[in-house]
Amino acid sequence: MQLRDLVDTVTGDEPPMTRTVDDIVLLGRRAERRRRAGFASAGAAGLVAVAVAGVLVLPALSTEKNTTPAPAGATASRPGPAVWSDPAPFTFTFTGYDAGRLHVQDPIVVSTAYQIASVYSDDHDTNDRPVSEEDASPPDAGLSVEQQKKVATDDKPNLWAYLTVYRPGAFDPARIKGGSHITVDGRRVIRATLPIGLDPERELNPRNKLVAWEYADNAWAAVRSISTDPATPSFEDLGGLVEGLKPSTPKPALVPFTVGYVPAGYAPLQIGTHAMPGLSGIAAARAGDYGGATYTKPSAPTSGLTAPYDSTGDGIADGFHIFVTPNASSNQSPEPGATRCHKGSDRSGGNAGGGFCNIWSADGTFVLQVSSDGLGGHLSLAELEKIAKGITVAEVRNESTWTPAARALRP
């Protein structure tokens, strides 16, 4: 099943672009449940979300308990130096920590302006990992596997929450409208109820909360919480994250590949390590993906932000994605060693461009995809294939062979 089919399943007869990232996430419970091998992508190589018409459209993910391990690298709170630094882009500067019943994971997405980490809750289910038949609860007399999954996931509200830590000067608190300004632990804090989809024309929705705070001079962090239960987590719960955010020793973000060719004018925007880039990586944080990157032309702004780039489409007019995912994440039959390129579908408003190229590893371990679907579609299939064939993939299961993103993304 292609991504566009999955989105149509969720949105029914409505025009696809009337739904936003938040709508798709919250409608996930209603979508057809899929096993891991059935997950689709932009081009069906892996579970991929694409930015279309300034909005990130996410596939609806199956739900499961938060009892499974977090992504590789996720840890409990660890001590770090007391002073925040401002290192180069594509560097992680904090680690996961706990705040009551909320649990921030280690960041897995980093851009030129921010880092993003998943936030889990003891009181909620999180839709960031495929549900397979093996994940279902033990057989219960008279219940099918699908019914067992429903029993296992329907007793808690759903939550999609993430913490974004912005570099100094990147976040603009003045652009958060209608929020209340308070002080927590001596730090400026903004609490705001947002419209679903961040669309100012929509009514404010109590399910959609934002708490932002100044963690250092002119440097802000923000937690975004979208829950099926309007009451939880509360602003007080989210405010508990303020004190726990501490700096750690800066650590370069790694990716499992290096690029050999990038078309003129395109610059790296964001990456995912053990995840896809951007909010796609957060939405599928425990799906077992290896890594990815997004490039844009021209470079996106690194100031004036109120949300991650692909939440609003700010600064993304033209670009392409790189994804490295397990073969098991594809809904196409693996073709070891083969290269397949296809014309895609850009639904951003009249541009008929877009496309993707898949390269399957000879040993059947992974599939590499380069895709411009949803990002303007200005690159030809020949260019996408040239980018794909110029990429060298490391040993995807051996992180010691991976390369710091700042070096890997530039030929």
C-alpha positions, 0 to 999 in steps of 0.5 A, spaced: 500 500 500 502 506 498 502 512 502 497 516 499 492 510 499 494 510 507 492 517 508 486 516 504 484 510 508 484 515 514 481 521 511 475 518 507 472 522 502 475 529 504 480 532 500 487 529 503 490 536 504 485 538 509 488 533 514 494 535 518 500 531 521 496 532 528 489 530 525 492 524 522 496 522 528 489 522 532 485 518 527 490 513 527 486 508 532 481 508 526 485 506 521 486 499 518 491 495 523 497 493 519 503 489 520 510 491 520 511 488 513 505 492 510 507 499 512 508 504 506 512 509 504 513 515 499 515 510 494 513 504 499 521 503 501 519 504 508 515 508 513 515 515 510 512 521 511 512 527 506 511 534 507 506 537 502 503 544 501 506 546 507 504 540 512 507 534 514 502 528 513 503 522 517 501 515 516 496 513 521 500 508 526 498 502 530 498 503 537 501 499 543 503 499 550 509 503 552 512 497 555 517 496 550 524 498 550 526 505 547 530 507 541 537 505 541 541 510 545 535 512 549 537 512 556 535 514 563 537 521 566 545 522 566 549 527 569 552 532 564 556 539 565 552 545 568 553 550 562 550 549 555 554 550 549 552 552 542 556 547 538 555 546 530 549 543 527 547 536 527 550 535 534 546 532 540 547 536 547 542 533 552 540 526 554 533 523 556 530 524 563 524 523 567 519 528 570 514 524 574 510 520 569 513 523 563 519 520 560 523 524 555 528 519 551 534 521 548 534 525 542 534 522 535 532 527 530 537 534 529 537 539 524 540 546 523 536 549 528 534 544 534 534 537 536 527 533 538 526 527 543 520 523 544 516 524 550 512 518 553 507 517 559 505 512 564 498 514 563 498 513 555 499 509 549 504 512 544 503 510 536 510 510 534 512 503 533 508 498 528 504 492 531 505 485 529 502 479 530 507 477 535 506 483 539 499 481 541 497 479 548 497 472 549 491 468 546 484 469 549 479 464 548 474 467 543 478 473 541 482 474 534 489 477 534 486 484 532 481 483 538 487 482 542 490 488 540 484 492 541 484 490 548 491 491 549 491 498 546 484 501 548 484 502 555 489 508 555 488 515 551 493 516 545 499 521 546 503 524 541 508 528 544 515 530 543 521 535 546 524 540 541 530 543 544 532 549 539 539 552 538 540 560 541 536 565 537 532 559 533 525 560 537 521 566 537 517 566 543 513 572 540 510 568 535 506 564 540 499 567 540 494 567 546 499 563 551 500 565 558 507 567 561 509 565 567 515 563 571 518 556 573 524 555 577 526 562 575 525 561 568 520 564 563 515 559 561 509 560 556 503 555 556 499 555 550 493 551 547 494 551 540 489 549 534 490 542 531 495 543 525 497 550 528 492 553 523 490 560 526 484 559 522 482 553 526 479 553 533 483 552 539 483 545 541 485 543 549 488 536 546 493 540 543 498 543 548 505 547 548 509 549 554 516 553 552 521 555 556 528 559 556 533 554 558 539 558 557 539 566 554 535 566 548 535 559 547 528 555 548 525 548 549 518 546 547 514 540 549 508 539 544 503 534 547 497 532 542 492 527 546 486 524 545 484 526 552 484 533 553 485 533 560 492 529 560 497 530 560 496 537 564 500 543 563 502 542 570 505 535 568 508 538 562 511 544 566 515 538 570 519 537 564 522 544 565 527 543 571 529 536 568 532 539 562 540 539 563 546 539 558 550 533 556 557 533 553 556 535 546 555 528 541 555 528 534 549 525 531 551 519 526 548 517 520 549 510 517 551 513 510 555 518 506 553 522 500 557 522 494 553 527 490 548 532 491 545 537 486 547 544 486 544 549 491 541 543 496 543 543 503 542 538 509 536 540 513 535 535 518 537 528 520 534 522 524 539 517 527 536 510 528 530 514 525 527 517 519 529 525 519 524 530 522 517 529 525 517 522 521 522 519 525 519 521 532 512 518 529 516 512 528 521 512 533 521 505 535 520 502 528 527 500 527 529 504 522 536 506 521 537 513 519 535 518 514 536 526 512 532 531 508 535 536 504 532 543 502 533 548 496 535 554 498 537 553 506 531 553 511 531 559 516 534 558 522 531 563 526 523 565 527 521 558 528 515 556 533 515 549 531 519 544 527 520 545 520 516 539 517 510 541 522 508 547 518 513 547 512 516 553 514 522 554 509 521 547 505 519 549 498 524 544 494 528 538 497 529 531 497 529 525 503 534 520 504 532 514 508 535 507 510 530 502 513 530 495 514 527 491 508 522 488 513 519 496 513 517 495 506 511 493 503 515 491 496 518 484 495 526 485 496 530 485 490 537 484 492 542 489 489 536 492 484 535 499 483 528 501 481 526 509 480 519 511 479 515 517 478 511 520 484 506 524 486 507 531 489 500 533 491 502 540 494 498 544 489 499 543 481 506 541 481 506 534 477 513 532 479 516 528 485 519 521 484 523 516 488 529 511 487 530 505 491 536 501 492 536 494 495 542 491 499 545 485 495 544 481 502 537 483 503 538 487 509 536 494 508 533 498 502 536 505 501 531 510 498 532 517 495 525 521 494 522 528 492 515 526 493 512 532 497 518 536 497 516 540 490 518 535 486 523 539 482 529 533 481 528 529 475 528 521 476 535 521 473 538 526 478 534 522 484 538 516 481 544 519 481 544 521 488 542 514 490 548 511 487 552 516 490 551 514 497 555 509 501 551 505 506 555 503 512 554 496 516 547 498 518 547 494 524 554 496 527 554 503 529 561 504 530 561 504 522 557 510 522 559 517 520 558 524 524 552 527 520 556 534 519 561 530 515 557 525 512 552 529 508 557 533 504 560 530 498 
